[in-house]
Amino acid sequence: MTSTQNSAAELDRYERGMALLQRVGGPAATAVIDSLADIAPDLGRLTVEFGYGDILSRPGLTLRQRQLATVGALTVLGNAAPQLRFHIDGALNVGVTRTEIVETLIHASVYAGFPAALNGLTVAREVFAARTDLPAEPPAPSAPEGDRFARGSAALTEIDGHAGEQVVAALQDIAPDFARLLIEFAFGDIYSRPGLDLKSRELVTVAMCTALGVAPQLGVHIHGLLNVGGTEQEVVEVLIQMAGYAGFPAALNGISVARAVFAERKINQNSDI
Protein backbone atom coordinates (compact mmCIF):
# COMPACT_ATOMS: atom_id res chain seq x y z
CA MET A 1 0.00 0.00 0.00
CA THR A 2 1.42 3.38 -0.99
CA SER A 3 1.69 6.36 1.36
CA THR A 4 -1.19 7.96 -0.52
CA GLN A 5 -3.33 4.87 0.01
CA ASN A 6 -2.34 4.80 3.69
CA SER A 7 -3.40 8.42 4.07
CA ALA A 8 -6.70 7.72 2.36
CA ALA A 9 -7.34 4.72 4.62
CA GLU A 10 -6.62 6.77 7.74
CA LEU A 11 -8.89 9.54 6.52
CA ASP A 12 -11.62 6.95 5.90
CA ARG A 13 -11.26 5.68 9.48
CA TYR A 14 -11.47 9.20 10.84
CA GLU A 15 -14.47 10.19 8.74
CA ARG A 16 -16.28 6.96 9.55
CA GLY A 17 -15.51 7.42 13.22
CA MET A 18 -16.53 11.07 13.31
CA ALA A 19 -19.85 10.31 11.62
CA LEU A 20 -20.60 7.65 14.23
CA LEU A 21 -19.40 9.84 17.10
CA GLN A 22 -21.80 12.57 15.99
CA ARG A 23 -24.63 10.06 15.74
CA VAL A 24 -24.01 8.82 19.29
CA GLY A 25 -22.98 12.09 20.91
CA GLY A 26 -25.37 14.48 19.22
CA PRO A 27 -24.64 18.22 19.42
CA ALA A 28 -21.95 17.73 22.09
CA ALA A 29 -20.16 15.01 20.14
CA THR A 30 -16.91 16.84 19.49
CA ALA A 31 -16.61 18.65 22.84
CA VAL A 32 -14.28 16.03 24.31
CA ILE A 33 -12.16 15.91 21.16
CA ASP A 34 -11.94 19.70 21.06
CA SER A 35 -10.91 19.80 24.73
CA LEU A 36 -7.78 17.80 23.86
CA ALA A 37 -6.61 20.16 21.12
CA ASP A 38 -4.21 22.09 23.36
CA ILE A 39 -2.60 19.13 25.12
CA ALA A 40 -3.10 15.83 23.26
CA PRO A 41 -4.70 16.32 19.85
CA ASP A 42 -3.42 12.92 18.75
CA LEU A 43 -5.43 11.25 21.51
CA GLY A 44 -8.51 12.98 20.20
CA ARG A 45 -7.78 11.70 16.70
CA LEU A 46 -7.10 8.17 17.97
CA THR A 47 -10.35 8.20 19.95
CA VAL A 48 -12.25 8.96 16.76
CA GLU A 49 -10.30 6.56 14.53
CA PHE A 50 -10.00 3.61 16.87
CA GLY A 51 -12.91 3.96 19.28
CA TYR A 52 -15.50 4.84 16.69
CA GLY A 53 -13.98 4.21 13.25
CA ASP A 54 -12.55 0.78 14.08
CA ILE A 55 -14.61 -0.56 17.00
CA LEU A 56 -18.08 0.90 17.38
CA SER A 57 -18.64 0.83 13.62
CA ARG A 58 -18.10 -2.94 13.50
CA PRO A 59 -21.04 -5.17 12.59
CA GLY A 60 -22.20 -7.81 15.04
CA LEU A 61 -23.90 -5.59 17.61
CA THR A 62 -26.46 -2.83 17.24
CA LEU A 63 -25.63 0.65 18.50
CA ARG A 64 -28.23 0.15 21.22
CA GLN A 65 -26.43 -2.99 22.41
CA ARG A 66 -23.07 -1.24 22.23
CA GLN A 67 -24.24 1.71 24.29
CA LEU A 68 -25.80 -0.53 26.94
CA ALA A 69 -22.53 -2.47 27.16
CA THR A 70 -20.55 0.75 27.50
CA VAL A 71 -22.87 2.17 30.16
CA GLY A 72 -22.60 -1.09 32.09
CA ALA A 73 -18.79 -1.21 31.91
CA LEU A 74 -18.30 2.43 32.88
CA THR A 75 -20.72 2.07 35.78
CA VAL A 76 -18.88 -0.85 37.35
CA LEU A 77 -15.47 0.74 36.81
CA GLY A 78 -16.72 3.67 38.88
CA ASN A 79 -13.92 6.03 37.88
CA ALA A 80 -15.24 7.66 34.74
CA ALA A 81 -18.30 9.77 35.57
CA PRO A 82 -17.82 12.23 32.66
CA GLN A 83 -17.60 9.37 30.18
CA LEU A 84 -20.58 7.62 31.76
CA ARG A 85 -22.56 10.84 31.41
CA PHE A 86 -21.62 11.06 27.72
CA HIS A 87 -22.61 7.46 27.03
CA ILE A 88 -25.89 7.60 28.94
CA ASP A 89 -26.72 10.58 26.76
CA GLY A 90 -25.48 8.63 23.74
CA ALA A 91 -27.64 5.66 24.66
CA LEU A 92 -30.70 7.91 24.59
CA ASN A 93 -29.58 9.24 21.20
CA VAL A 94 -29.58 5.77 19.64
CA GLY A 95 -32.94 4.67 21.02
CA VAL A 96 -32.21 3.14 24.42
CA THR A 97 -35.01 4.02 26.85
CA ARG A 98 -34.57 5.61 30.25
CA THR A 99 -36.00 2.46 31.81
CA GLU A 100 -33.36 0.31 30.09
CA ILE A 101 -30.61 2.64 31.29
CA VAL A 102 -31.92 2.63 34.87
CA GLU A 103 -32.21 -1.16 34.81
CA THR A 104 -28.60 -1.44 33.60
CA LEU A 105 -27.48 0.76 36.50
CA ILE A 106 -29.53 -1.22 39.03
CA HIS A 107 -28.09 -4.42 37.53
CA ALA A 108 -24.58 -3.12 38.28
CA SER A 109 -25.32 -3.42 42.00
CA VAL A 110 -24.84 -7.18 41.67
CA TYR A 111 -21.38 -6.94 40.12
CA ALA A 112 -19.84 -3.76 41.55
CA GLY A 113 -21.95 -3.08 44.62
CA PHE A 114 -24.48 -0.45 45.60
CA PRO A 115 -22.07 2.53 45.58
CA ALA A 116 -21.34 2.02 41.87
CA ALA A 117 -25.05 1.68 41.08
CA LEU A 118 -25.97 4.73 43.17
CA ASN A 119 -23.25 6.86 41.58
CA GLY A 120 -24.41 5.76 38.14
CA LEU A 121 -27.99 6.71 38.96
CA THR A 122 -26.82 10.15 40.10
CA VAL A 123 -25.21 10.67 36.69
CA ALA A 124 -28.32 9.36 34.93
CA ARG A 125 -30.57 11.74 36.86
CA GLU A 126 -28.49 14.69 35.62
CA VAL A 127 -28.61 13.47 32.02
CA PHE A 128 -32.36 12.82 32.12
CA ALA A 129 -33.06 16.25 33.60
CA ALA A 130 -31.17 17.92 30.75
CA ARG A 131 -32.96 15.95 28.02
CA THR A 132 -36.08 18.06 27.78
CA ASP A 133 -36.34 16.99 24.13
CA LEU A 134 -37.41 13.49 25.16
CA PRO A 135 -40.78 12.51 26.64
CA ALA A 136 -40.83 11.58 30.32
CA GLU A 137 -41.01 7.91 31.24
CA PRO A 138 -42.50 6.36 34.38
CA PRO A 139 -40.10 4.94 36.98
CA ALA A 140 -38.66 1.51 36.27
CA PRO A 141 -41.12 -1.24 37.25
CA SER A 142 -40.55 -3.39 40.33
CA ALA A 143 -39.74 -7.08 40.39
CA PRO A 144 -42.71 -9.47 40.37
CA GLU A 145 -44.14 -10.57 43.69
CA GLY A 146 -43.84 -14.08 45.11
CA ASP A 147 -41.20 -16.29 46.63
CA ARG A 148 -37.81 -14.72 45.91
CA PHE A 149 -35.84 -17.95 46.21
CA ALA A 150 -38.12 -19.89 43.88
CA ARG A 151 -38.13 -17.06 41.38
CA GLY A 152 -34.36 -16.71 41.60
CA SER A 153 -33.75 -20.43 41.23
CA ALA A 154 -35.87 -20.54 38.08
CA ALA A 155 -34.05 -17.55 36.62
CA LEU A 156 -30.64 -19.02 37.48
CA THR A 157 -31.51 -22.27 35.72
CA GLU A 158 -32.85 -20.47 32.65
CA ILE A 159 -29.88 -18.13 32.33
CA ASP A 160 -26.78 -19.90 33.54
CA GLY A 161 -27.89 -23.53 33.58
CA HIS A 162 -25.29 -25.99 34.78
CA ALA A 163 -22.59 -23.32 35.17
CA GLY A 164 -24.72 -21.34 37.61
CA GLU A 165 -25.72 -24.45 39.54
CA GLN A 166 -22.03 -25.34 39.95
CA VAL A 167 -21.33 -21.91 41.48
CA VAL A 168 -24.14 -22.37 44.03
CA ALA A 169 -23.10 -25.97 44.82
CA ALA A 170 -19.51 -24.84 45.44
CA LEU A 171 -20.74 -22.55 48.23
CA GLN A 172 -22.72 -25.11 50.19
CA ASP A 173 -19.83 -26.35 52.33
CA ILE A 174 -18.56 -22.92 53.36
CA ALA A 175 -21.25 -20.26 52.92
CA PRO A 176 -24.71 -21.71 52.24
CA ASP A 177 -26.35 -18.49 53.37
CA PHE A 178 -24.35 -16.62 50.74
CA ALA A 179 -25.63 -19.04 48.11
CA ARG A 180 -29.19 -18.33 49.24
CA LEU A 181 -28.60 -14.55 49.15
CA LEU A 182 -27.07 -14.85 45.70
CA ILE A 183 -30.14 -16.62 44.38
CA GLU A 184 -32.64 -14.37 46.15
CA PHE A 185 -31.03 -11.03 45.38
CA ALA A 186 -29.10 -11.41 42.12
CA PHE A 187 -31.62 -13.62 40.36
CA GLY A 188 -34.83 -13.28 42.35
CA ASP A 189 -34.71 -9.49 42.81
CA ILE A 190 -32.57 -8.17 39.96
CA TYR A 191 -32.53 -10.53 36.98
CA SER A 192 -36.28 -11.06 37.34
CA ARG A 193 -37.09 -7.38 37.06
CA PRO A 194 -38.98 -6.23 33.95
CA GLY A 195 -37.64 -3.33 31.91
CA LEU A 196 -34.58 -5.05 30.42
CA ASP A 197 -34.77 -8.38 28.60
CA LEU A 198 -32.57 -11.30 29.67
CA LYS A 199 -30.36 -11.17 26.59
CA SER A 200 -29.59 -7.49 27.25
CA ARG A 201 -28.94 -8.25 30.93
CA GLU A 202 -26.45 -10.97 30.04
CA LEU A 203 -24.80 -8.78 27.41
CA VAL A 204 -24.19 -5.99 29.92
CA THR A 205 -23.07 -8.58 32.49
CA VAL A 206 -20.41 -9.85 30.07
CA ALA A 207 -19.25 -6.25 29.62
CA MET A 208 -19.23 -5.66 33.39
CA CYS A 209 -17.33 -8.85 34.22
CA THR A 210 -14.79 -8.16 31.48
CA ALA A 211 -14.19 -4.63 32.74
CA LEU A 212 -13.82 -5.90 36.31
CA GLY A 213 -11.49 -8.71 35.27
CA VAL A 214 -13.40 -11.48 37.05
CA ALA A 215 -12.69 -14.45 34.80
CA PRO A 216 -14.68 -17.22 36.55
CA GLN A 217 -17.85 -15.12 36.63
CA LEU A 218 -17.25 -13.98 33.06
CA GLY A 219 -17.20 -17.60 31.93
CA VAL A 220 -20.51 -18.29 33.68
CA HIS A 221 -22.13 -15.31 32.00
CA ILE A 222 -20.74 -15.99 28.54
CA HIS A 223 -22.54 -19.32 28.92
CA GLY A 224 -25.55 -17.34 30.12
CA LEU A 225 -25.60 -14.99 27.15
CA LEU A 226 -25.44 -17.94 24.76
CA ASN A 227 -28.19 -19.71 26.73
CA VAL A 228 -30.65 -16.83 26.32
CA GLY A 229 -30.19 -16.26 22.60
CA GLY A 230 -26.84 -14.51 22.24
CA THR A 231 -24.36 -15.61 19.60
CA GLU A 232 -20.63 -16.25 19.72
CA GLN A 233 -20.15 -13.22 17.46
CA GLU A 234 -22.04 -11.00 19.91
CA VAL A 235 -19.89 -12.28 22.77
CA VAL A 236 -16.69 -11.56 20.86
CA GLU A 237 -17.89 -8.10 19.84
CA VAL A 238 -18.60 -7.13 23.46
CA LEU A 239 -15.11 -8.30 24.43
CA ILE A 240 -13.44 -6.39 21.58
CA GLN A 241 -15.38 -3.27 22.52
CA MET A 242 -14.09 -3.47 26.08
CA ALA A 243 -10.56 -2.82 24.79
CA GLY A 244 -11.60 0.80 24.43
CA TYR A 245 -13.17 1.13 27.88
CA ALA A 246 -11.27 -1.28 30.15
CA GLY A 247 -8.05 -1.74 28.17
CA PHE A 248 -6.50 -4.41 25.98
CA PRO A 249 -5.46 -6.69 28.90
CA ALA A 250 -9.07 -6.94 30.08
CA ALA A 251 -10.28 -7.62 26.53
CA LEU A 252 -7.55 -10.22 25.88
CA ASN A 253 -8.33 -12.01 29.14
CA GLY A 254 -11.99 -11.99 28.16
CA ILE A 255 -11.19 -13.50 24.77
CA SER A 256 -9.29 -16.31 26.50
CA VAL A 257 -12.30 -17.07 28.69
CA ALA A 258 -14.62 -17.01 25.66
CA ARG A 259 -12.37 -19.42 23.77
CA ALA A 260 -12.60 -21.91 26.64
CA VAL A 261 -16.40 -21.52 26.90
CA PHE A 262 -16.91 -21.99 23.16
CA ALA A 263 -14.72 -25.11 23.17
CA GLU A 264 -16.56 -26.57 26.17
CA ARG A 265 -19.94 -26.02 24.57
CA LYS A 266 -18.76 -27.58 21.31
CA ILE A 267 -17.53 -30.68 23.17
CA ASN A 268 -20.82 -30.97 25.06
CA GLN A 269 -22.80 -30.47 21.88
CA ASN A 270 -20.86 -33.23 20.09
CA SER A 271 -21.27 -35.58 23.04
CA ASP A 272 -25.05 -35.17 22.80
CA ILE A 273 -25.15 -36.21 19.14
N, C-alpha and C positions, 0 to 999 in steps of 0.2 A: 504494500500500500504506500503510495507516495505521500509526501508531506501535505500536499494539497488535499488528498483524500482523507488523511488523518484530521486535518483542520475541519473539513466538511462533516466528518463523523462526530467530532466533538461539538460542533455547532448544532448538529441534529440532536444530540443528547441534551444540550442545554435548552434548545427550543422546545423539545418534547417535555422536558422537566418543568420549564417555566409555565407552559400551558397547563400542565397538571397541577402545579403549585397554585396557580390562579384559580383553578376550578375548585380546589379544596379550600384554599385560604380566603377566597373572596376578595373584597376591597383591600384588606390588610395583608394580602399575600406576600408582598415584597418588603414589608416593614423590617422583618428580621434580617433579610439579605442586605437591605440598605444600611442597617445598623452596623454591619461589619465592614463597610466600605473604608473606614478610616484606620482599621486595625488588622483585619484579616479578610480582605476581599476574596482571596482564593478559597477560603472556607465557605464563603457564600456561594461561590461558583460550584464548588464540589457538592454542597448541599443540594443544589438544583440538579446538577448532572447525575450524581450518584443516587441521592435519596429519592428523587422524583423521576428523573430521566431513565435510570437503570432499574430501580426497585419497584416503586409504586406503580409504574406504568406496565409492569409485567402482567401477562394474562394469568389466570388460575384462581384469582380472588377478585371479587367485586370491590369497588371503592368503599362501599358500606362495610364489608367485612374487614378491609384493611384499616379503616378508621376505628372500628370497634377494637381490633387487635392492638392498635397503637394506644388508644385510650386505656385499655387494660394494662398494657406493659408500663406506661408512664405512671399510672396510678400506683402500682405495686412497687415501682422503684422509689417513689416518694421524694425524689430530689429534683424534679423538673416541672415545677408548677407553671412557669410561663409556657413551656412546650405543651403541657397538658391542656392549658387554657386554649392554645391555638388549635389543638386537635379535637377538643370537644366542639369548638366552633366549626372546625372543618367537618366533623361528623354530621352536624346539622346541615351543612352546606351540601352534602352528598346524599341526604335523605334519611339519615338515622334519626329516630324520634327521641324526644327528651326522655321518654319512659325507658327506651333501650339503653340510653346513656346512664341513667340513674341505676338501672338494674346491673349494668357492668360495674359501676362503682360499688354498689352493695355487694356484688359477687366478690370483689377484691378483698372483702373482710375475711373471707375464708383463707386466702393465700398470703396476705400481707398484714392482716390484723385490722382492727377497728380504726386506729389512727390514720392509716393510709386511706381507708374508705371515707372517713370523715373529712380529711383534707381534700380528697377528690371531690366530694360533694360541695365543699365550700367554693372550690373553683367553678364547679358546674353552676352553682347558684348565681355567681357573678356573670357567667356567660349567658345564661338564660335571661337574666334581667336586662342585659344589653340587647338581646335579640327581639326587639319590638316588632320586627318584620314578620315574625312567625306567630301563628296562633298559639294560645295557651293550651296546655294539656293538663288533664287531671293528675293528681299524684299517682305514683306507681302503685299498682294493686298489691294487696297483701297475699301471703301464701294461703292455700286452701286450709280449711279447718279439718280436724280429725287427729288421729294418733300420729304423732310426729315420727316415732320410731318406725312404724309400719310404712308410712309414706316415704321416709328416707330409705328404708331397706329396698323398697320397690324401685325407687329412683336409682339407687346404687347399682342394683342388678341390671336395670335397663341401660345405664350409661357405661359403667366400667366392667360389668360382667365378672369374669373370673379374676381379673387383675384387682378389682376393688375388693372382692371377697377375700383375697389373699392378704391385702393390707389389714383388713379388720381382724382376720384370724391370727395374724402375727402379733396383735396387741393383747390377745386374750390372757396370756400368761403373765403379763407385766402391768398392763393398764386397761383392764376391761371397761372401766368407766369412761376412759378416753375414747375407746371404740364406740361406746354408746353415744357420747356427745358428738363424735364425728358424724355418725349416721343421722342423729336428730337435727343437729344444726346445719352442717354442710349440705346434706341431701334432703332432709325433711323440711328445713326452714328456707334454705337459699335456692338450691337447684329446683325445688318444686314451685318456686314463685312464677306466676305468669308475667308477661311483659318482655321476656327474652326467650326465644326458642332454645331447645337443648343443643342443637348444632352450634348456634352462636355462643352459648355458654361454654361449650367445650373448646371452640376456637379461641375465645379470649382466655380460657384457662391454659391452653397450650402456650399462648403468648406470655401470660403471666409467669408460668413455671420456667419458661426459657429465660426470661429476663431475670428471674430470681436465681437461676442456676441450680434448681432442685431436680436432679436427673431422675431419681426413682419416681417421684410424683409426675414428672413430665412423661415418663414411659406409660404410666397408668392412664394419663389423659390423652395421649396420642391414641392408645387403644380406644378410649372413650369417644374421641372425635370420629374415629372410623366406625365405631359401633352405632352411632346415631346419624349416619349418613354422610359423613365427611369422606373425602378421597385422599389418597396418598399425595397427590399433587397439591391439594389444599394444605395439608400438613407441612410439606416442604416449603411452600410459599410463605406460610407464617414464620417458619424458622429463618428463611432468607431475609424476610423483612426485619426481623429482630436484630440483624447485623447493624442496621442504622440506628436502633434505639437502645440496645443493650450491649452492642459491640460484637466484633467477629468471634472472640472466644466463646461467648454465650451461644451464638448461632451455630458455631462448629460443634460444640458439645451437644446442642440440640439435634443436629444432623446425625451425630453418632447414635444417640438414643433412638431416633426414628429408624435408622438402618436396622438396629436390633429388633425393634418392634415389627417392622415390615417382614423381616426374615422369620421371626417367630410365628407370625400369622400365616405366612406362606407354608411353613412346615405343618402347622395345625390343619390348614385347609387341605393339604395333600394327604394327611393322615386320615382325613374324614372321607376321602374318595374311595 
